[in-house]
Amino acid sequence: MNILVTGAGGYIGTTLVPMLLKEGHHVKAVDRFFFGEEKLKSHENLSIIYEDSRKINEEIFKDIDAVIDLVAISNDPSGEIFEKQTYEINHQSRVRTAKAAKKMGKYLTVIEQMPTLIISSTAVRAKATAQIAKKYGKWDSTLTLDKRIYESSANDLINILNEQQSAMNLICIVGHQPTFSSFIFQMTNTYRIKFQTAAMARINFNIKNWSELEIGGGKLLWLKKPKEIDLG
């Protein structure tokens, strides 16, 4: 996949980008690289882009399959010195994510497809997204956290689902890119999709128990992005 990573020069980015490259992905690493780019070793599939995330233009996203948005001002002293930038980067972009999560939660209620079980990554943003969707969608669902989702592969997600009880007939998994795009592709034998922030997809499986789930056994019924939904 072609993946764009913002904040690629930060604590998480400098760990994640080499992992993505090792998995065979092509990565565009976007950052101001204020502290240098030494932690990102040269690689044939790595493109370094020196840019402020607030000034990114649409051309950067050309041919990109997934975006991992890591950019943030990450500590209190920096936040106090750069108040305006911290607000724009750490707050405004997160508010947009929260609004999208609310909308998607309500959407599943409107179409009467509320999950019986929610399994979320333990990552702060993923957990918050799941909690917001559950609250504003008024889902009567059990919410559990599974740390395996954080750095999972499509096979890891299958293993997690294999463990679930058959009574949980509609399960919502909340996690990260690029794993979810890969999971949908492998489970439905369709095409690689661009799975954006707070987007949701429904896959149907013709099985009686989750232990029967395996690669290629699903059908993609729908894929929805928040901006595509009008709740009136």
N, C-alpha and C positions, 0 to 999 in steps of 0.2 A: 504494500500500500504506500501511497504518497501521503506523508503525515507532516503537518505544520505544528511546531511546538513553540508557543510564546513563553518567554521567561526561561529560555533554554540554557542561559548562563547561570541560573540560580542553583540553590542547594538540591532541589529535586530534579530540575532539568538536566544538570550535568550527570546525574545518575540514570535518568530515564532514557535520554537520547542514545547512549551507547547500547542500552538494552534493546531499543527499537532497531538499531542498526544490526545488532547481532541476530535479530529475528528475520533479517532480510528486507526491512522496510527502507524506503527512501525518505529522508528527513530534511525539512527546511527548519533550521534553528534560528528563531527570531529573538533578538535581545539587543540591548545597547552595549552589552558586554563591558560594563563599567569596570569590572575587576579582571578583564581579560578573558580570552577563550582557551587558555592553556589546558583546561580540564576536558575540553572536547577535542579529542585527537582527530587528525585528518583521516577522512574515509571517503571512498569513491561515491558513496550514496548520501553523503552529508553536504548540504549547502548552508553556509553561514550568511545570515542577513542581518546587518547592523541597522536596527530600526527601533524607534520608540513605538510601543504597542498602540498608543493613542493616535498614531499617524499612519498606521498600516493602510495601504490602498488595496483595492479589489484585485489588482493584478497578481499580488502575492498568493492569492488563493486559487489561481488557475491550476487545474489538474490535481488539486488536493482532494484526497478521499476522506481525511479526518483531521480535526483540529484539537489539540490538547492545550488548553489555556491555563498556563501556570503562572503567568505574570502577576506579581504583587510586590508591594513594599512590605517587608516581612518582619519589622520589629518596631517597638515603641519609640526609641530615640529617633529613628528615621522618620516615623510617622509624625512626630512632633515638629521636626525640621521641615518636612515637605508635606504640609497638611493638605494643600489643594490636590497634589498629585496622588496622595494616599486615598483621598476621597474619590477621585475619578477612577483609579485603578482597582482599589480594594472594595469600594462600596457600590458605585454605580453599576459596574458590570455584574456584581453579585445580585443586586436588586433585580436586574433584568432576568437573571436565572430564576430567582424566587417567583417572580410574576408568571414566568412560563410554567413553572411547576404547579402553581395554583390552577392555572388554566387546564393543564393536562389532567389533574386530579378531578376537576369538575367534569371534564369531557367523558371520562370513563363512567362516571355516575349517570350522565345524560344518556349514554348509549347502553346502560345497564350491563357493563362488563367490569364491575369492580372485582379486584383480586381477592381470593380467600386468604392468600399469604403473600407478604412482601419480604423479599430477601435483599438486604442492602449491604453494600460495601461498608466497612467501618470508617472510610474516609469522611472527613467532616462535611464536605459539600454534598457527597452522595447521600449521606444519612439525612442531612437537612432537606434535600430535595424529596426524599421518600416521606419524611415527616410532614412536610408542607402539602404534598399531594394527598396524603391520607387525611389530613385535617380538613382541608378545604373541599376535598371530594366527598367528605363524610363517609369514608370507607370503613366498614366494620371488619377490618382485616387485622390479622396478626402480623406484627412487624418484628423481624429478627435480623441480626447483624452477623455477617460472615466475613472474617478478615481475608479469606482465600480469594474473594472477588477482587481485592485491590490490585494484585499483580497477576491476575488470572489469564489463562488462555481459553479458547472455546472449549477444549476438552475438560478444563477445570470446571466450567459452568455446567457441563453435562454431568460431571461427577456430583456436583452439588445438587442438581435436580434429581439424579438417580436416588438420592437419599431421602427424598420427600415422601410423605404419606399420600396414598392415592386419593384420600378424601380432599386434599388440597388440589382441586381440579383446575383452578385458575391462579397461576403464580406470576407475580411481578418481580423481576430482578432489576435492581438499581445499581449501576456501576459506571464503568469507564470505557473510553475509547483508547486504542482501536479494537479492543476485545469484542465489543458488542457488534460492530459491523462484521467482523470475522465470524462471529457466532451465527448471525442471521444468514450470511452467505453459505456457511458450511451446513447449517441445519435445513435450509430450504432449497439448495441447489439452484438458486436463481441468479443473482448478480450482486456485485459489490455496491453497497449503498453509502451515502453520506449521512451518518447518524449524528445529527446535531444536538447541542445542549438541550436537555429537557424533551427531546423527541421520544416517541413511543412506537413500538411495533407489536403487532399481535401475530403469533405463530400458533397454528393448530397442529396437534400431534394425534395420530390415530393409534393410541395406546390405551391400555387399561390401567397400567401402573407406571409410575415414574422410573422404576428400575429398568423398564424396557426401552427407555429413550436412548437413541443413538444417532450418529451423524447422518444427515440426509433424510431424516424421517418426518420433516415438518413441511407445512404450507404457509407461506406468508399471506395473511389476510389483509393487513393494512399497515401502513407506516404514516405517522402523523407528526408534523412539526407544529409547535405552538402558533406560529403565524398563519397557519392554514386553517385554524379553528376559529369559528365565530359563534360564541355562545349567546349572542344577542344582548 
